């Protein structure tokens, strides 16, 4: 398993790209979608996940979901 931390966005939010082989999940993509996409290095994205829905944790979700075709998950109570 490979875990990369990306600090991005106006609040330098920690975004995590977690991969096993050629499949990844992206956790809390709150900043620069281009930086996250670069870290993927062509690997597929199984899911985009938010730990909570503050803007600094989800700002890049629409762009990442569109670029990768991955579903977005967050707790329904948030």
mmCIF file of the N, C-alpha and C atoms, coordinates in Angstrom:
data_MODEL
# 
_entry.id   MODEL 
# 
loop_
_atom_site.group_PDB 
_atom_site.id 
_atom_site.type_symbol 
_atom_site.label_atom_id 
_atom_site.label_alt_id 
_atom_site.label_comp_id 
_atom_site.label_asym_id 
_atom_site.label_entity_id 
_atom_site.label_seq_id 
_atom_site.pdbx_PDB_ins_code 
_atom_site.Cartn_x 
_atom_site.Cartn_y 
_atom_site.Cartn_z 
_atom_site.occupancy 
_atom_site.B_iso_or_equiv 
_atom_site.pdbx_formal_charge 
_atom_site.auth_seq_id 
_atom_site.auth_comp_id 
_atom_site.auth_asym_id 
_atom_site.auth_atom_id 
_atom_site.pdbx_PDB_model_num 
ATOM 1   N N  . UNK A 1 1  ? 0.853   -1.177 0.000   1.00 0.00 ? 1  UNK A N  1 
ATOM 2   C CA . UNK A 1 1  ? 0.000   0.000  0.000   1.00 0.00 ? 1  UNK A CA 1 
ATOM 3   C C  . UNK A 1 1  ? 0.891   1.230  0.000   1.00 0.00 ? 1  UNK A C  1 
ATOM 4   N N  . UNK A 1 2  ? 0.499   2.192  -0.814  1.00 0.00 ? 2  UNK A N  1 
ATOM 5   C CA . UNK A 1 2  ? 1.235   3.442  -0.957  1.00 0.00 ? 2  UNK A CA 1 
ATOM 6   C C  . UNK A 1 2  ? 0.328   4.576  -0.505  1.00 0.00 ? 2  UNK A C  1 
ATOM 7   N N  . UNK A 1 3  ? 0.805   5.429  0.409   1.00 0.00 ? 3  UNK A N  1 
ATOM 8   C CA . UNK A 1 3  ? 0.031   6.572  0.890   1.00 0.00 ? 3  UNK A CA 1 
ATOM 9   C C  . UNK A 1 3  ? 0.845   7.833  0.639   1.00 0.00 ? 3  UNK A C  1 
ATOM 10  N N  . UNK A 1 4  ? 0.246   8.770  -0.082  1.00 0.00 ? 4  UNK A N  1 
ATOM 11  C CA . UNK A 1 4  ? 0.900   10.055 -0.323  1.00 0.00 ? 4  UNK A CA 1 
ATOM 12  C C  . UNK A 1 4  ? 0.034   11.161 0.243   1.00 0.00 ? 4  UNK A C  1 
ATOM 13  N N  . UNK A 1 5  ? 0.673   12.102 0.937   1.00 0.00 ? 5  UNK A N  1 
ATOM 14  C CA . UNK A 1 5  ? -0.029  13.269 1.476   1.00 0.00 ? 5  UNK A CA 1 
ATOM 15  C C  . UNK A 1 5  ? 0.228   14.449 0.549   1.00 0.00 ? 5  UNK A C  1 
ATOM 16  N N  . UNK A 1 6  ? -0.854  15.149 0.194   1.00 0.00 ? 6  UNK A N  1 
ATOM 17  C CA . UNK A 1 6  ? -0.772  16.338 -0.630  1.00 0.00 ? 6  UNK A CA 1 
ATOM 18  C C  . UNK A 1 6  ? -1.348  17.486 0.183   1.00 0.00 ? 6  UNK A C  1 
ATOM 19  N N  . UNK A 1 7  ? -0.560  18.526 0.439   1.00 0.00 ? 7  UNK A N  1 
ATOM 20  C CA . UNK A 1 7  ? -1.061  19.707 1.138   1.00 0.00 ? 7  UNK A CA 1 
ATOM 21  C C  . UNK A 1 7  ? -1.453  20.731 0.088   1.00 0.00 ? 7  UNK A C  1 
ATOM 22  N N  . UNK A 1 8  ? -2.745  21.059 0.045   1.00 0.00 ? 8  UNK A N  1 
ATOM 23  C CA . UNK A 1 8  ? -3.208  21.958 -1.013  1.00 0.00 ? 8  UNK A CA 1 
ATOM 24  C C  . UNK A 1 8  ? -4.404  22.771 -0.553  1.00 0.00 ? 8  UNK A C  1 
ATOM 25  N N  . UNK A 1 9  ? -4.738  23.749 -1.368  1.00 0.00 ? 9  UNK A N  1 
ATOM 26  C CA . UNK A 1 9  ? -5.897  24.588 -1.090  1.00 0.00 ? 9  UNK A CA 1 
ATOM 27  C C  . UNK A 1 9  ? -5.538  25.768 -0.218  1.00 0.00 ? 9  UNK A C  1 
ATOM 28  N N  . UNK A 1 10 ? -6.513  26.642 0.007   1.00 0.00 ? 10 UNK A N  1 
ATOM 29  C CA . UNK A 1 10 ? -6.253  27.881 0.748   1.00 0.00 ? 10 UNK A CA 1 
ATOM 30  C C  . UNK A 1 10 ? -5.850  27.657 2.202   1.00 0.00 ? 10 UNK A C  1 
ATOM 31  N N  . UNK A 1 11 ? -6.203  26.510 2.762   1.00 0.00 ? 11 UNK A N  1 
ATOM 32  C CA . UNK A 1 11 ? -5.854  26.224 4.161   1.00 0.00 ? 11 UNK A CA 1 
ATOM 33  C C  . UNK A 1 11 ? -4.812  25.111 4.287   1.00 0.00 ? 11 UNK A C  1 
ATOM 34  N N  . UNK A 1 12 ? -4.162  24.777 3.181   1.00 0.00 ? 12 UNK A N  1 
ATOM 35  C CA . UNK A 1 12 ? -3.165  23.691 3.155   1.00 0.00 ? 12 UNK A CA 1 
ATOM 36  C C  . UNK A 1 12 ? -3.721  22.408 3.769   1.00 0.00 ? 12 UNK A C  1 
ATOM 37  N N  . UNK A 1 13 ? -4.895  22.045 3.340   1.00 0.00 ? 13 UNK A N  1 
ATOM 38  C CA . UNK A 1 13 ? -5.556  20.841 3.829   1.00 0.00 ? 13 UNK A CA 1 
ATOM 39  C C  . UNK A 1 13 ? -4.784  19.601 3.401   1.00 0.00 ? 13 UNK A C  1 
ATOM 40  N N  . UNK A 1 14 ? -4.712  18.623 4.285   1.00 0.00 ? 14 UNK A N  1 
ATOM 41  C CA . UNK A 1 14 ? -4.075  17.351 3.958   1.00 0.00 ? 14 UNK A CA 1 
ATOM 42  C C  . UNK A 1 14 ? -5.037  16.495 3.149   1.00 0.00 ? 14 UNK A C  1 
ATOM 43  N N  . UNK A 1 15 ? -4.640  16.192 1.929   1.00 0.00 ? 15 UNK A N  1 
ATOM 44  C CA . UNK A 1 15 ? -5.349  15.264 1.065   1.00 0.00 ? 15 UNK A CA 1 
ATOM 45  C C  . UNK A 1 15 ? -4.495  14.017 0.976   1.00 0.00 ? 15 UNK A C  1 
ATOM 46  N N  . UNK A 1 16 ? -5.127  12.851 0.991   1.00 0.00 ? 16 UNK A N  1 
ATOM 47  C CA . UNK A 1 16 ? -4.372  11.598 0.930   1.00 0.00 ? 16 UNK A CA 1 
ATOM 48  C C  . UNK A 1 16 ? -4.756  10.821 -0.316  1.00 0.00 ? 16 UNK A C  1 
ATOM 49  N N  . UNK A 1 17 ? -3.739  10.314 -1.003  1.00 0.00 ? 17 UNK A N  1 
ATOM 50  C CA . UNK A 1 17 ? -3.908  9.424  -2.139  1.00 0.00 ? 17 UNK A CA 1 
ATOM 51  C C  . UNK A 1 17 ? -3.394  8.064  -1.676  1.00 0.00 ? 17 UNK A C  1 
ATOM 52  N N  . UNK A 1 18 ? -4.309  7.114  -1.526  1.00 0.00 ? 18 UNK A N  1 
ATOM 53  C CA . UNK A 1 18 ? -3.985  5.791  -0.991  1.00 0.00 ? 18 UNK A CA 1 
ATOM 54  C C  . UNK A 1 18 ? -4.166  4.774  -2.118  1.00 0.00 ? 18 UNK A C  1 
ATOM 55  N N  . UNK A 1 19 ? -3.082  4.052  -2.433  1.00 0.00 ? 19 UNK A N  1 
ATOM 56  C CA . UNK A 1 19 ? -3.118  3.147  -3.582  1.00 0.00 ? 19 UNK A CA 1 
ATOM 57  C C  . UNK A 1 19 ? -2.619  1.756  -3.225  1.00 0.00 ? 19 UNK A C  1 
ATOM 58  N N  . UNK A 1 20 ? -3.243  0.785  -3.863  1.00 0.00 ? 20 UNK A N  1 
ATOM 59  C CA . UNK A 1 20 ? -2.755  -0.594 -3.883  1.00 0.00 ? 20 UNK A CA 1 
ATOM 60  C C  . UNK A 1 20 ? -2.627  -0.949 -5.349  1.00 0.00 ? 20 UNK A C  1 
ATOM 61  N N  . UNK A 1 21 ? -1.401  -1.204 -5.743  1.00 0.00 ? 21 UNK A N  1 
ATOM 62  C CA . UNK A 1 21 ? -1.112  -1.496 -7.148  1.00 0.00 ? 21 UNK A CA 1 
ATOM 63  C C  . UNK A 1 21 ? -1.585  -0.325 -8.000  1.00 0.00 ? 21 UNK A C  1 
ATOM 64  N N  . UNK A 1 22 ? -2.524  -0.558 -8.897  1.00 0.00 ? 22 UNK A N  1 
ATOM 65  C CA . UNK A 1 22 ? -2.958  0.478  -9.835  1.00 0.00 ? 22 UNK A CA 1 
ATOM 66  C C  . UNK A 1 22 ? -4.325  1.074  -9.493  1.00 0.00 ? 22 UNK A C  1 
ATOM 67  N N  . UNK A 1 23 ? -4.831  0.841  -8.270  1.00 0.00 ? 23 UNK A N  1 
ATOM 68  C CA . UNK A 1 23 ? -6.129  1.378  -7.868  1.00 0.00 ? 23 UNK A CA 1 
ATOM 69  C C  . UNK A 1 23 ? -5.969  2.216  -6.610  1.00 0.00 ? 23 UNK A C  1 
ATOM 70  N N  . UNK A 1 24 ? -6.609  3.384  -6.605  1.00 0.00 ? 24 UNK A N  1 
ATOM 71  C CA . UNK A 1 24 ? -6.443  4.334  -5.506  1.00 0.00 ? 24 UNK A CA 1 
ATOM 72  C C  . UNK A 1 24 ? -7.794  4.809  -4.970  1.00 0.00 ? 24 UNK A C  1 
ATOM 73  N N  . UNK A 1 25 ? -7.741  5.373  -3.768  1.00 0.00 ? 25 UNK A N  1 
ATOM 74  C CA . UNK A 1 25 ? -8.825  6.199  -3.260  1.00 0.00 ? 25 UNK A CA 1 
ATOM 75  C C  . UNK A 1 25 ? -8.202  7.542  -2.904  1.00 0.00 ? 25 UNK A C  1 
ATOM 76  N N  . UNK A 1 26 ? -8.994  8.582  -2.998  1.00 0.00 ? 26 UNK A N  1 
ATOM 77  C CA . UNK A 1 26 ? -8.549  9.927  -2.638  1.00 0.00 ? 26 UNK A CA 1 
ATOM 78  C C  . UNK A 1 26 ? -9.387  10.368 -1.456  1.00 0.00 ? 26 UNK A C  1 
ATOM 79  N N  . UNK A 1 27 ? -8.715  10.799 -0.394  1.00 0.00 ? 27 UNK A N  1 
ATOM 80  C CA . UNK A 1 27 ? -9.397  11.188 0.841   1.00 0.00 ? 27 UNK A CA 1 
ATOM 81  C C  . UNK A 1 27 ? -9.214  12.687 1.066   1.00 0.00 ? 27 UNK A C  1 
ATOM 82  N N  . UNK A 1 28 ? -10.313 13.388 1.282   1.00 0.00 ? 28 UNK A N  1 
ATOM 83  C CA . UNK A 1 28 ? -10.349 14.822 1.587   1.00 0.00 ? 28 UNK A CA 1 
ATOM 84  C C  . UNK A 1 28 ? -9.671  15.703 0.540   1.00 0.00 ? 28 UNK A C  1 
ATOM 85  N N  . UNK A 1 29 ? -10.152 15.651 -0.706  1.00 0.00 ? 29 UNK A N  1 
ATOM 86  C CA . UNK A 1 29 ? -9.545  16.468 -1.753  1.00 0.00 ? 29 UNK A CA 1 
ATOM 87  C C  . UNK A 1 29 ? -10.003 17.926 -1.687  1.00 0.00 ? 29 UNK A C  1 
ATOM 88  N N  . UNK A 1 30 ? -9.383  18.672 -0.810  1.00 0.00 ? 30 UNK A N  1 
ATOM 89  C CA . UNK A 1 30 ? -9.846  20.023 -0.554  1.00 0.00 ? 30 UNK A CA 1 
ATOM 90  C C  . UNK A 1 30 ? -9.159  21.110 -1.326  1.00 0.00 ? 30 UNK A C  1 
ATOM 91  N N  . UNK A 1 31 ? -8.197  20.756 -2.131  1.00 0.00 ? 31 UNK A N  1 
ATOM 92  C CA . UNK A 1 31 ? -7.452  21.819 -2.790  1.00 0.00 ? 31 UNK A CA 1 
ATOM 93  C C  . UNK A 1 31 ? -7.304  21.635 -4.270  1.00 0.00 ? 31 UNK A C  1 
ATOM 94  N N  . UNK A 1 32 ? -6.111  21.467 -4.689  1.00 0.00 ? 32 UNK A N  1 
ATOM 95  C CA . UNK A 1 32 ? -5.727  21.476 -6.093  1.00 0.00 ? 32 UNK A CA 1 
ATOM 96  C C  . UNK A 1 32 ? -5.950  20.120 -6.750  1.00 0.00 ? 32 UNK A C  1 
ATOM 97  N N  . UNK A 1 33 ? -7.009  20.007 -7.541  1.00 0.00 ? 33 UNK A N  1 
ATOM 98  C CA . UNK A 1 33 ? -7.307  18.740 -8.215  1.00 0.00 ? 33 UNK A CA 1 
ATOM 99  C C  . UNK A 1 33 ? -6.186  18.340 -9.161  1.00 0.00 ? 33 UNK A C  1 
ATOM 100 N N  . UNK A 1 34 ? -5.548  19.311 -9.804  1.00 0.00 ? 34 UNK A N  1 
ATOM 101 C CA . UNK A 1 34 ? -4.458  18.991 -10.732 1.00 0.00 ? 34 UNK A CA 1 
ATOM 102 C C  . UNK A 1 34 ? -3.296  18.322 -10.007 1.00 0.00 ? 34 UNK A C  1 
ATOM 103 N N  . UNK A 1 35 ? -2.986  18.776 -8.813  1.00 0.00 ? 35 UNK A N  1 
ATOM 104 C CA . UNK A 1 35 ? -1.903  18.162 -8.037  1.00 0.00 ? 35 UNK A CA 1 
ATOM 105 C C  . UNK A 1 35 ? -2.256  16.728 -7.662  1.00 0.00 ? 35 UNK A C  1 
ATOM 106 N N  . UNK A 1 36 ? -3.492  16.500 -7.270  1.00 0.00 ? 36 UNK A N  1 
ATOM 107 C CA . UNK A 1 36 ? -3.922  15.138 -6.933  1.00 0.00 ? 36 UNK A CA 1 
ATOM 108 C C  . UNK A 1 36 ? -3.870  14.240 -8.166  1.00 0.00 ? 36 UNK A C  1 
ATOM 109 N N  . UNK A 1 37 ? -4.364  14.738 -9.285  1.00 0.00 ? 37 UNK A N  1 
ATOM 110 C CA . UNK A 1 37 ? -4.336  13.952 -10.524 1.00 0.00 ? 37 UNK A CA 1 
ATOM 111 C C  . UNK A 1 37 ? -2.902  13.615 -10.917 1.00 0.00 ? 37 UNK A C  1 
ATOM 112 N N  . UNK A 1 38 ? -1.982  14.529 -10.708 1.00 0.00 ? 38 UNK A N  1 
ATOM 113 C CA . UNK A 1 38 ? -0.573  14.260 -11.010 1.00 0.00 ? 38 UNK A CA 1 
ATOM 114 C C  . UNK A 1 38 ? -0.026  13.153 -10.122 1.00 0.00 ? 38 UNK A C  1 
ATOM 115 N N  . UNK A 1 39 ? -0.431  13.139 -8.853  1.00 0.00 ? 39 UNK A N  1 
ATOM 116 C CA . UNK A 1 39 ? 0.033   12.110 -7.918  1.00 0.00 ? 39 UNK A CA 1 
ATOM 117 C C  . UNK A 1 39 ? -0.510  10.732 -8.266  1.00 0.00 ? 39 UNK A C  1 
ATOM 118 N N  . UNK A 1 40 ? -1.619  10.688 -8.971  1.00 0.00 ? 40 UNK A N  1 
ATOM 119 C CA . UNK A 1 40 ? -2.202  9.396  -9.359  1.00 0.00 ? 40 UNK A CA 1 
ATOM 120 C C  . UNK A 1 40 ? -1.347  8.683  -10.407 1.00 0.00 ? 40 UNK A C  1 
ATOM 121 N N  . UNK A 1 41 ? -0.617  9.452  -11.188 1.00 0.00 ? 41 UNK A N  1 
ATOM 122 C CA . UNK A 1 41 ? 0.270   8.894  -12.213 1.00 0.00 ? 41 UNK A CA 1 
ATOM 123 C C  . UNK A 1 41 ? -0.422  7.843  -13.088 1.00 0.00 ? 41 UNK A C  1 
ATOM 124 N N  . UNK A 1 42 ? -1.660  8.176  -13.511 1.00 0.00 ? 42 UNK A N  1 
ATOM 125 C CA . UNK A 1 42 ? -2.381  7.300  -14.416 1.00 0.00 ? 42 UNK A CA 1 
ATOM 126 C C  . UNK A 1 42 ? -3.118  6.138  -13.774 1.00 0.00 ? 42 UNK A C  1 
ATOM 127 N N  . UNK A 1 43 ? -3.010  5.989  -12.461 1.00 0.00 ? 43 UNK A N  1 
ATOM 128 C CA . UNK A 1 43 ? -3.726  4.899  -11.785 1.00 0.00 ? 43 UNK A CA 1 
ATOM 129 C C  . UNK A 1 43 ? -5.211  5.227  -11.695 1.00 0.00 ? 43 UNK A C  1 
ATOM 130 N N  . UNK A 1 44 ? -6.038  4.204  -11.586 1.00 0.00 ? 44 UNK A N  1 
ATOM 131 C CA . UNK A 1 44 ? -7.483  4.408  -11.505 1.00 0.00 ? 44 UNK A CA 1 
ATOM 132 C C  . UNK A 1 44 ? -7.889  4.820  -10.090 1.00 0.00 ? 44 UNK A C  1 
ATOM 133 N N  . UNK A 1 45 ? -9.050  5.465  -9.990  1.00 0.00 ? 45 UNK A N  1 
ATOM 134 C CA . UNK A 1 45 ? -9.579  5.899  -8.694  1.00 0.00 ? 45 UNK A CA 1 
ATOM 135 C C  . UNK A 1 45 ? -10.881 5.153  -8.435  1.00 0.00 ? 45 UNK A C  1 
ATOM 136 N N  . UNK A 1 46 ? -10.901 4.372  -7.366  1.00 0.00 ? 46 UNK A N  1 
ATOM 137 C CA . UNK A 1 46 ? -12.081 3.604  -7.001  1.00 0.00 ? 46 UNK A CA 1 
ATOM 138 C C  . UNK A 1 46 ? -13.109 4.472  -6.289  1.00 0.00 ? 46 UNK A C  1 
ATOM 139 N N  . UNK A 1 47 ? -12.635 5.503  -5.572  1.00 0.00 ? 47 UNK A N  1 
ATOM 140 C CA . UNK A 1 47 ? -13.549 6.364  -4.818  1.00 0.00 ? 47 UNK A CA 1 
ATOM 141 C C  . UNK A 1 47 ? -12.846 7.641  -4.387  1.00 0.00 ? 47 UNK A C  1 
ATOM 142 N N  . UNK A 1 48 ? -13.653 8.680  -4.227  1.00 0.00 ? 48 UNK A N  1 
ATOM 143 C CA . UNK A 1 48 ? -13.236 9.926  -3.597  1.00 0.00 ? 48 UNK A CA 1 
ATOM 144 C C  . UNK A 1 48 ? -14.041 10.006 -2.308  1.00 0.00 ? 48 UNK A C  1 
ATOM 145 N N  . UNK A 1 49 ? -13.360 10.188 -1.183  1.00 0.00 ? 49 UNK A N  1 
ATOM 146 C CA . UNK A 1 49 ? -13.996 10.103 0.133   1.00 0.00 ? 49 UNK A CA 1 
ATOM 147 C C  . UNK A 1 49 ? -13.707 11.371 0.932   1.00 0.00 ? 49 UNK A C  1 
ATOM 148 N N  . UNK A 1 50 ? -14.721 11.876 1.631   1.00 0.00 ? 50 UNK A N  1 
ATOM 149 C CA . UNK A 1 50 ? -14.531 13.011 2.538   1.00 0.00 ? 50 UNK A CA 1 
ATOM 150 C C  . UNK A 1 50 ? -14.793 12.558 3.961   1.00 0.00 ? 50 UNK A C  1 
ATOM 151 N N  . UNK A 1 51 ? -13.893 12.944 4.864   1.00 0.00 ? 51 UNK A N  1 
ATOM 152 C CA . UNK A 1 51 ? -14.104 12.635 6.278   1.00 0.00 ? 51 UNK A CA 1 
ATOM 153 C C  . UNK A 1 51 ? -15.200 13.508 6.868   1.00 0.00 ? 51 UNK A C  1 
ATOM 154 N N  . UNK A 1 52 ? -15.365 14.702 6.299   1.00 0.00 ? 52 UNK A N  1 
ATOM 155 C CA . UNK A 1 52 ? -16.468 15.601 6.637   1.00 0.00 ? 52 UNK A CA 1 
ATOM 156 C C  . UNK A 1 52 ? -16.584 16.616 5.505   1.00 0.00 ? 52 UNK A C  1 
ATOM 157 N N  . UNK A 1 53 ? -17.643 17.404 5.501   1.00 0.00 ? 53 UNK A N  1 
ATOM 158 C CA . UNK A 1 53 ? -17.959 18.210 4.331   1.00 0.00 ? 53 UNK A CA 1 
ATOM 159 C C  . UNK A 1 53 ? -17.613 19.693 4.447   1.00 0.00 ? 53 UNK A C  1 
ATOM 160 N N  . UNK A 1 54 ? -16.616 20.048 5.240   1.00 0.00 ? 54 UNK A N  1 
ATOM 161 C CA . UNK A 1 54 ? -16.153 21.432 5.231   1.00 0.00 ? 54 UNK A CA 1 
ATOM 162 C C  . UNK A 1 54 ? -15.518 21.723 3.870   1.00 0.00 ? 54 UNK A C  1 
ATOM 163 N N  . UNK A 1 55 ? -15.641 22.974 3.416   1.00 0.00 ? 55 UNK A N  1 
ATOM 164 C CA . UNK A 1 55 ? -15.178 23.327 2.070   1.00 0.00 ? 55 UNK A CA 1 
ATOM 165 C C  . UNK A 1 55 ? -13.730 22.953 1.820   1.00 0.00 ? 55 UNK A C  1 
ATOM 166 N N  . UNK A 1 56 ? -12.898 23.062 2.856   1.00 0.00 ? 56 UNK A N  1 
ATOM 167 C CA . UNK A 1 56 ? -11.474 22.787 2.664   1.00 0.00 ? 56 UNK A CA 1 
ATOM 168 C C  . UNK A 1 56 ? -11.177 21.290 2.535   1.00 0.00 ? 56 UNK A C  1 
ATOM 169 N N  . UNK A 1 57 ? -12.183 20.452 2.676   1.00 0.00 ? 57 UNK A N  1 
ATOM 170 C CA . UNK A 1 57 ? -12.012 19.003 2.502   1.00 0.00 ? 57 UNK A CA 1 
ATOM 171 C C  . UNK A 1 57 ? -12.706 18.480 1.239   1.00 0.00 ? 57 UNK A C  1 
ATOM 172 N N  . UNK A 1 58 ? -13.494 19.328 0.581   1.00 0.00 ? 58 UNK A N  1 
ATOM 173 C CA . UNK A 1 58 ? -14.256 18.837 -0.581  1.00 0.00 ? 58 UNK A CA 1 
ATOM 174 C C  . UNK A 1 58 ? -14.177 19.733 -1.818  1.00 0.00 ? 58 UNK A C  1 
ATOM 175 N N  . UNK A 1 59 ? -13.402 20.787 -1.791  1.00 0.00 ? 59 UNK A N  1 
ATOM 176 C CA . UNK A 1 59 ? -13.393 21.744 -2.907  1.00 0.00 ? 59 UNK A CA 1 
ATOM 177 C C  . UNK A 1 59 ? -13.051 21.107 -4.251  1.00 0.00 ? 59 UNK A C  1 
ATOM 178 N N  . UNK A 1 60 ? -12.187 20.104 -4.264  1.00 0.00 ? 60 UNK A N  1 
ATOM 179 C CA . UNK A 1 60 ? -11.758 19.492 -5.529  1.00 0.00 ? 60 UNK A CA 1 
ATOM 180 C C  . UNK A 1 60 ? -12.597 18.276 -5.923  1.00 0.00 ? 60 UNK A C  1 
ATOM 181 N N  . UNK A 1 61 ? -13.603 17.927 -5.140  1.00 0.00 ? 61 UNK A N  1 
ATOM 182 C CA . UNK A 1 61 ? -14.401 16.726 -5.429  1.00 0.00 ? 61 UNK A CA 1 
ATOM 183 C C  . UNK A 1 61 ? -15.031 16.756 -6.825  1.00 0.00 ? 61 UNK A C  1 
ATOM 184 N N  . UNK A 1 62 ? -15.747 17.812 -7.216  1.00 0.00 ? 62 UNK A N  1 
ATOM 185 C CA . UNK A 1 62 ? -16.390 17.770 -8.538  1.00 0.00 ? 62 UNK A CA 1 
ATOM 186 C C  . UNK A 1 62 ? -15.389 17.533 -9.677  1.00 0.00 ? 62 UNK A C  1 
ATOM 187 N N  . UNK A 1 63 ? -14.276 18.235 -9.633  1.00 0.00 ? 63 UNK A N  1 
ATOM 188 C CA . UNK A 1 63 ? -13.281 18.090 -10.695 1.00 0.00 ? 63 UNK A CA 1 
ATOM 189 C C  . UNK A 1 63 ? -12.656 16.697 -10.701 1.00 0.00 ? 63 UNK A C  1 
ATOM 190 N N  . UNK A 1 64 ? -12.336 16.160 -9.516  1.00 0.00 ? 64 UNK A N  1 
ATOM 191 C CA . UNK A 1 64 ? -11.749 14.816 -9.445  1.00 0.00 ? 64 UNK A CA 1 
ATOM 192 C C  . UNK A 1 64 ? -12.739 13.747 -9.883  1.00 0.00 ? 64 UNK A C  1 
ATOM 193 N N  . UNK A 1 65 ? -13.973 13.843 -9.427  1.00 0.00 ? 65 UNK A N  1 
ATOM 194 C CA . UNK A 1 65 ? -14.979 12.851 -9.794  1.00 0.00 ? 65 UNK A CA 1 
ATOM 195 C C  . UNK A 1 65 ? -15.209 12.861 -11.306 1.00 0.00 ? 65 UNK A C  1 
ATOM 196 N N  . UNK A 1 66 ? -15.262 14.052 -11.898 1.00 0.00 ? 66 UNK A N  1 
ATOM 197 C CA . UNK A 1 66 ? -15.460 14.144 -13.346 1.00 0.00 ? 66 UNK A CA 1 
ATOM 198 C C  . UNK A 1 66 ? -14.251 13.599 -14.108 1.00 0.00 ? 66 UNK A C  1 
ATOM 199 N N  . UNK A 1 67 ? -13.059 13.935 -13.655 1.00 0.00 ? 67 UNK A N  1 
ATOM 200 C CA . UNK A 1 67 ? -11.840 13.514 -14.353 1.00 0.00 ? 67 UNK A CA 1 
ATOM 201 C C  . UNK A 1 67 ? -11.593 12.011 -14.258 1.00 0.00 ? 67 UNK A C  1 
ATOM 202 N N  . UNK A 1 68 ? -12.011 11.405 -13.149 1.00 0.00 ? 68 UNK A N  1 
ATOM 203 C CA . UNK A 1 68 ? -11.699 9.990  -12.924 1.00 0.00 ? 68 UNK A CA 1 
ATOM 204 C C  . UNK A 1 68 ? -12.901 9.065  -13.080 1.00 0.00 ? 68 UNK A C  1 
ATOM 205 N N  . UNK A 1 69 ? -14.112 9.615  -13.032 1.00 0.00 ? 69 UNK A N  1 
ATOM 206 C CA . UNK A 1 69 ? -15.315 8.785  -13.068 1.00 0.00 ? 69 UNK A CA 1 
ATOM 207 C C  . UNK A 1 69 ? -15.586 8.082  -11.750 1.00 0.00 ? 69 UNK A C  1 
ATOM 208 N N  . UNK A 1 70 ? -14.858 8.445  -10.703 1.00 0.00 ? 70 UNK A N  1 
ATOM 209 C CA . UNK A 1 70 ? -15.002 7.797  -9.397  1.00 0.00 ? 70 UNK A CA 1 
ATOM 210 C C  . UNK A 1 70 ? -16.220 8.327  -8.648  1.00 0.00 ? 70 UNK A C  1 
ATOM 211 N N  . UNK A 1 71 ? -16.868 7.476  -7.864  1.00 0.00 ? 71 UNK A N  1 
ATOM 212 C CA . UNK A 1 71 ? -17.967 7.937  -7.017  1.00 0.00 ? 71 UNK A CA 1 
ATOM 213 C C  . UNK A 1 71 ? -17.426 8.713  -5.824  1.00 0.00 ? 71 UNK A C  1 
ATOM 214 N N  . UNK A 1 72 ? -18.280 9.574  -5.269  1.00 0.00 ? 72 UNK A N  1 
ATOM 215 C CA . UNK A 1 72 ? -17.924 10.352 -4.087  1.00 0.00 ? 72 UNK A CA 1 
ATOM 216 C C  . UNK A 1 72 ? -18.707 9.824  -2.897  1.00 0.00 ? 72 UNK A C  1 
ATOM 217 N N  . UNK A 1 73 ? -18.011 9.638  -1.769  1.00 0.00 ? 73 UNK A N  1 
ATOM 218 C CA . UNK A 1 73 ? -18.649 9.144  -0.555  1.00 0.00 ? 73 UNK A CA 1 
ATOM 219 C C  . UNK A 1 73 ? -18.381 10.072 0.622   1.00 0.00 ? 73 UNK A C  1 
ATOM 220 N N  . UNK A 1 74 ? -19.419 10.288 1.409   1.00 0.00 ? 74 UNK A N  1 
ATOM 221 C CA . UNK A 1 74 ? -19.334 11.024 2.669   1.00 0.00 ? 74 UNK A CA 1 
ATOM 222 C C  . UNK A 1 74 ? -20.434 10.482 3.564   1.00 0.00 ? 74 UNK A C  1 
ATOM 223 N N  . UNK A 1 75 ? -20.288 10.665 4.851   1.00 0.00 ? 75 UNK A N  1 
ATOM 224 C CA . UNK A 1 75 ? -21.307 10.196 5.774   1.00 0.00 ? 75 UNK A CA 1 
ATOM 225 C C  . UNK A 1 75 ? -22.601 10.976 5.536   1.00 0.00 ? 75 UNK A C  1 
ATOM 226 N N  . UNK A 1 76 ? -23.742 10.287 5.443   1.00 0.00 ? 76 UNK A N  1 
ATOM 227 C CA . UNK A 1 76 ? -24.996 10.983 5.139   1.00 0.00 ? 76 UNK A CA 1 
ATOM 228 C C  . UNK A 1 76 ? -25.440 11.966 6.218   1.00 0.00 ? 76 UNK A C  1 
ATOM 229 N N  . UNK A 1 77 ? -24.950 11.849 7.439   1.00 0.00 ? 77 UNK A N  1 
ATOM 230 C CA . UNK A 1 77 ? -25.351 12.770 8.499   1.00 0.00 ? 77 UNK A CA 1 
ATOM 231 C C  . UNK A 1 77 ? -24.556 14.079 8.457   1.00 0.00 ? 77 UNK A C  1 
ATOM 232 N N  . UNK A 1 78 ? -23.545 14.136 7.606   1.00 0.00 ? 78 UNK A N  1 
ATOM 233 C CA . UNK A 1 78 ? -22.727 15.352 7.569   1.00 0.00 ? 78 UNK A CA 1 
ATOM 234 C C  . UNK A 1 78 ? -23.309 16.362 6.620   1.00 0.00 ? 78 UNK A C  1 
# 
